[in-house]
Amino acid sequence: MTAQTSEKIRLVRIAHVYYAHTDFDAAQQFLLDFGLVVAERQDDKVFYRGYGPDPFVYCAIKGSSVGFQGAAFMVESMDDLMRASTTLPGATKIQPLRAPGGGYIVTFTDPVDGFLFHLVFGQAMAEPSDGLPELDYNFPQTKNREVNKTQRFTAGPAMVHKLGHFGCCVTDFAKTFSFYTTHFNFKPSDVLHDGLGHDHTAFLHLDRGMEKVDHHTFFIFEGPKFHIHHASFEVHDFDTQALGHQWLKEKGYDVVWGVGRHVLGSQIFDYWWDTSRNMVEHYADGDLVDETTPVGRDVAGPDSLHIWGPPLPPTFMI
């Protein structure tokens, strides 16, 4: 399971995702309750941002059917975008990105399962909003808050900071892994196998040298039929996440799984169904890696996914 050493298209970070919805009004309300903010409205699209510097992190499309329409990653240079447009399967020409922040976009087709994958360059970053305060916690033997300094919260959505990762079920793990690690600077943080020599799951980060990056920004696992598994959005901290969980529950939305703590990546997770039955996640407190991080390798099992939280739903990885 090795990647070729030919020149790769250099990705900087994940930028945004696209989803189509038939009940557009219900989808828009869910996204607001999920903690996203409207950045711009167009005829058949609404672009949402978080409070970070990304001009948008989610595009909702009014469609005749529901479903995932691809994730976008920022590339390092216009040369990377040009290389993508001439070397990747089914790639479009470089086109203007008619969305908040502008810039340019190339879309190609995944060669194994045929889903759309987008690459962008030249977006103008937005002015980030003020973030939430980093709280001081009192521990049994270390008291970090001053006398009379209280922790007080307000009910509401868990405001999203950024898009963190997305994942999908692929029909041929080896071919998919080879394609993305050959053509891009994706590198595995952790790989799971069946104990008999067959790798079937990988959590991939962006190899940015000594730059600290998220444990994974893309993950794949093998199954009989391709489908998007979920898109995941970072929130400020555990309190924010728990408040968001309570908000979504009180609004009557359907929880998938959470709140709990993952093992690989360490994130505190909270998964929900949107109104089109797409799975989306709030996460907090994820691991960071760099080029010195060794690749983890383990046998998949019931303890691979979480260390605490509700029982794993039997259909979660189907």
JOZIKA-V768726 format. One line per field, one symbol per residue. ss: DSSP state (A for helix, B for strand, O for the rest). psi: psi as a letter, one per 20 degrees, with the letter a starting at -180 (. if undefined). A space follows every 10 residues. Layout:
ss=???
psi=???
This chain:
ss=OOOOOOOOBO BBBBBBBBBB BOOAAAAAAA AAAAOOBBBB BOOOBBBBBO OOOOOOOBBB BBOOOOBBBB BBBBBOOAAA AAAAAAAOOO OOOOBBOOOO OOOBBBBBBO OOOOOBBBBB BOOOOOOOOO OOOOOOOBOO OOBOOOOOOO OOOOOOOOOB BBBBBBBBBB OOAAAAAAAA AAABOBBBBB BBBOOOOOBB BBBBBBOOOO OOBBOOOBBB BBOOOOBBBB BBBBBOOAAA AAAAAAAAAA OOOOBBBBBB BBOOOOOBBB BBBOOOOOBB BBBBOOOBBO OOOOOBBBBO OOOOOBBBOO OOOOOOOO
psi=mqqrjrpqpo qgrqgrqppq qgnhgggggg hghijrpphq pagjqppqra jaiphqipop porirqrpjq qqqprhrhhg hgggiiiqpk qrrpqqomrp ibbqqpprpp igijrqpqpq qjppqroqrp rqqoqppprh iooiqrpjor oprpqaqopp grpgrrqqpq ingggggggh igirlpppgq pqrjijjopi ppoprpokcj pprqhqipqq qprhppqpfr qppprgaggg ghghggghgh ijroqgprqa prfohiqpqo pqpaijkqpq qpqqlrqqra iipqpqprpq ahjhhqhqar qpphjgj.
